[in-house]
Amino acid sequence: MNRLARWFEPEPGSRISEIIQQGKSPRMESVHLLWSAWLFVTPLFDRGYTWGWAAITALTYPVFVALFAKSMLVPRNIASRYGMGLAIFGIVLVPFYSGSVNYFIYGCVSCSVSSRRLAPFLLRLLLLNTVFVLVTWKVGYPWQALIAFPMMTIIIGMVTHVERIGHERDAALKLSHDEVRRLAATAERERIGRDLHDLLGHTLSLITLKLELSRKLFDRDTEAARREVIEAENVARHALAQVRAAVTGIRATDLAAELASARLLLESSGVHLDYGQPPCLPAETERGLSLVLREAATNIARHAAATCASVAFECIDGGLCLTVSDNGRGGVLEEGNGLTGMRERVRALGGRLQIHSQQGQGTRLRVVVPLRAAAMQAAAAPVAPVGGLSMTAEARP
């Protein structure tokens, strides 16, 4: 049993090990074995269920499962050996077993596991199907089967190959997004460390020197010592104000960074995000709209089932309009904690939030916040579209 368990352990570089690294369950691949149910239906179209058929099935089905599983468990550079072995196993059984076609199809499809390029995979398929057609023709299969089975293996194999390549590219894209986020977090930590060092290093050294001087002057010149303590207190108060300002800047989130983060989040979920360059806004307004945008992007990724989304900014009379829309399922009837939090943030800015969400017609979230005259002039600067795509939004109050 231990040897058998080790035989079924996934090796580095295998399809199963890649699935585990992506955080998915390897049992998902076993769903492909459901197609082997046709093995037990095939006798209905041939000679029926016989004891001979049952005996061959009992002997060959475990071999089929083992070869199919092994093609998923070994490194990809040798996985095709097991796929081709399974296909040849099916060809050998053609003269005396009707279920051999199922083994052959599984073997052909399993060859796609090791092929990152389409040409080698097609070459294997053509070679295996040529041998299969020759054997089945020799046995006396009808001409319809000689056409149908090769077409079936090629179509299923091509679809499986393209889907697997697509999944691998999605996984690589997700890993690249995670790496970007990790590098961004590392850079931000380094920046914060440098800022705090530059901000507090000199100040704390100055405070230390003044306190040491006041201690030395305490017995000889009380008034001078008192002045040094007062100066140290003023320096400490100034440093505290600088730290508070720095922390406020660290906590603040700007719209440009939030839009970039939203694009990473949505595109990793298969949603294309179209947006324009955000306008210049007061810090408090920008911080509040950034948090609203973050919650809106999260809702689209989790609940909308959309393929496209857009974010638009437009200056209106006395304020700014932010519109976030998607082409998802729509039908938002009840507001959860996320939408409630967005309303509270917008209300704190003195603005208003509207949601239009009809079933099957997507969702459009519209936020209007007031701006002062100077802020309106800064926000009214021309907005350049990102990615060469135009922005559309309804901006009438």
Disulfide bonds with the S-S distance in Angstrom:
none
